[in-house]
Amino acid sequence: MRAVIQRVLKASVTVNGGPPRPIGPGLVILLGVRETDTPQIIPKLAEKCAHLRIFEDDAGKLNRSAVELGYSALVVSNFTLYGDTSRGKRPSFSHAAKADLAVPCYERFLEELGRQGLREVQHGEFGADMQVRLVNDGPVTILIDTDDWK
């Protein structure tokens, strides 16, 4: 799995033209599931995302997590994280998990984030038409690739 995490002041996702699902300060997480991923890595990934020390403390150092600050998360499924452009400019998504694997992993990740103590977890829907809006909180973007754990 891969998670691209952006620190934000606020964000929202609109799914299939419905009402926005907003969060205040916190994290936007773009989650990609690969066809070889297993559900066993999900709790560890959720823990790492929720407890990343990417928010400033009173001394201006990146030493606080979203959980510590009572912040929220917005999670969006993003199969394009596995786009392969090695054969040209048009990407192939051959390593992205199909819905029968990706959806249960995505839903379990949402549950695990909630267990980690985030104040609120908003989310998109796998395969839906989604519009994401965010106001970032400085130049902090993190990529976590669980392949690095193997």
C-alpha positions as CSV (number, residue, x, y, z in Angstrom):
1,M,0.0,0.0,0.0
2,R,1.0,3.6,-0.5
3,A,-0.2,6.6,1.4
4,V,0.5,10.1,0.3
5,I,-0.1,12.4,3.3
6,Q,-0.5,16.2,3.1
7,R,-0.8,18.4,6.2
8,V,-3.8,20.7,5.7
9,L,-5.6,23.6,7.4
10,K,-8.8,22.4,5.9
11,A,-10.0,20.1,3.2
12,S,-13.2,18.5,1.7
13,V,-14.2,15.8,-0.7
14,T,-17.4,15.9,-2.8
15,V,-18.5,12.5,-3.9
16,N,-20.7,12.0,-7.0
17,G,-21.9,15.7,-6.8
18,G,-23.2,15.3,-3.2
19,P,-22.6,17.6,-0.3
20,P,-18.9,18.3,0.7
21,R,-17.5,16.2,3.5
22,P,-15.2,18.7,5.2
23,I,-12.4,18.6,7.8
24,G,-10.6,21.3,9.7
25,P,-6.9,21.0,10.4
26,G,-5.4,17.6,9.9
27,L,-4.3,15.2,7.2
28,V,-5.4,14.4,3.6
29,I,-4.4,10.8,2.9
30,L,-4.4,9.5,-0.7
31,L,-4.4,5.7,-0.3
32,G,-3.4,3.3,-3.0
33,V,-3.8,-0.5,-2.7
34,R,-1.6,-2.8,-4.8
35,E,-2.8,-6.2,-6.0
36,T,-0.1,-7.9,-3.8
37,D,-1.1,-6.1,-0.6
38,T,-2.4,-8.0,2.4
39,P,-4.8,-6.7,5.2
40,Q,-2.1,-7.4,7.8
41,I,-0.2,-4.2,7.0
42,I,-3.2,-1.9,7.5
43,P,-3.1,-1.4,11.3
44,K,0.6,-0.4,11.1
45,L,0.0,1.9,8.2
46,A,-2.9,3.6,10.0
47,E,-0.8,4.0,13.2
48,K,2.1,5.6,11.2
49,C,-0.2,8.0,9.4
50,A,-2.1,9.1,12.5
51,H,1.0,9.6,14.6
52,L,3.3,11.3,12.1
53,R,5.0,14.2,13.9
54,I,4.4,16.8,11.1
55,F,2.8,19.6,13.0
56,E,4.7,22.3,14.8
57,D,5.0,22.4,18.6
58,D,5.4,25.7,20.6
59,A,9.0,25.9,19.6
60,G,8.2,25.7,15.9
61,K,9.6,22.2,15.5
62,L,7.7,19.5,13.7
63,N,7.0,17.5,16.8
64,R,3.2,17.0,17.1
65,S,0.8,14.5,15.5
66,A,-2.7,15.0,14.3
67,V,-3.9,12.7,17.2
68,E,-2.1,14.8,19.8
69,L,-3.7,18.0,18.5
70,G,-7.2,16.5,18.1
71,Y,-7.1,16.9,14.3
72,S,-9.0,15.1,11.6
73,A,-8.3,13.1,8.5
74,L,-9.7,13.0,5.0
75,V,-9.0,9.8,3.1
76,V,-9.4,9.3,-0.6
77,S,-8.8,6.1,-2.5
78,N,-6.3,6.7,-5.3
79,F,-5.5,3.8,-7.6
80,T,-3.5,6.1,-9.8
81,L,-0.7,5.9,-7.2
82,Y,0.2,2.8,-9.0
83,G,0.2,4.2,-12.6
84,D,3.1,2.8,-14.6
85,T,4.3,5.0,-17.4
86,S,7.4,3.0,-18.3
87,R,6.0,2.2,-21.8
88,G,5.0,5.7,-22.7
89,K,3.0,8.7,-21.5
90,R,-0.3,6.8,-21.1
91,P,-0.3,5.1,-17.7
92,S,-1.1,1.4,-17.1
93,F,-2.7,0.6,-13.7
94,S,-1.7,-3.1,-13.8
95,H,-0.4,-3.1,-10.2
96,A,-3.5,-1.4,-8.7
97,A,-5.8,-3.8,-6.8
98,K,-9.2,-4.6,-8.2
99,A,-12.2,-3.5,-6.2
100,D,-12.7,-6.9,-4.5
101,L,-9.3,-6.5,-2.7
102,A,-9.0,-2.7,-2.6
103,V,-12.4,-1.8,-1.1
104,P,-12.1,-4.0,2.0
105,C,-8.5,-2.7,2.6
106,Y,-9.7,0.9,2.2
107,E,-12.6,0.4,4.6
108,R,-10.4,-1.3,7.2
109,F,-7.9,1.5,6.9
110,L,-10.7,4.0,7.7
111,E,-11.6,1.9,10.8
112,E,-8.0,1.7,11.9
113,L,-7.5,5.4,11.6
114,G,-10.5,5.9,13.9
115,R,-9.1,3.5,16.4
116,Q,-5.9,5.5,16.5
117,G,-7.7,8.5,18.0
118,L,-8.2,11.0,15.2
119,R,-11.1,13.3,16.0
120,E,-12.9,12.7,12.8
121,V,-12.3,10.7,9.6
122,Q,-14.0,11.8,6.5
123,H,-13.6,9.8,3.3
124,G,-14.3,9.5,-0.4
125,E,-15.7,6.3,-2.0
126,F,-13.7,3.8,-4.0
127,G,-14.3,4.3,-7.7
128,A,-16.6,7.3,-7.3
129,D,-16.3,10.7,-9.0
130,M,-14.6,12.8,-6.3
131,Q,-13.6,16.4,-6.2
132,V,-11.0,17.1,-3.4
133,R,-10.3,20.6,-2.2
134,L,-7.6,21.5,0.3
135,V,-5.7,24.4,1.8
136,N,-2.3,23.1,2.8
137,D,-0.4,24.0,5.9
138,G,3.1,24.5,4.5
139,P,5.3,22.3,2.4
140,V,4.8,19.0,4.2
141,T,3.9,16.0,2.1
142,I,4.9,12.5,3.1
143,L,4.9,9.2,1.1
144,I,4.7,5.9,3.0
145,D,5.2,2.8,0.9
146,T,4.6,-0.4,2.8
147,D,6.8,-2.2,0.2
148,D,9.7,-0.6,2.1
149,W,8.7,-2.7,5.2
150,K,9.2,-6.1,3.5
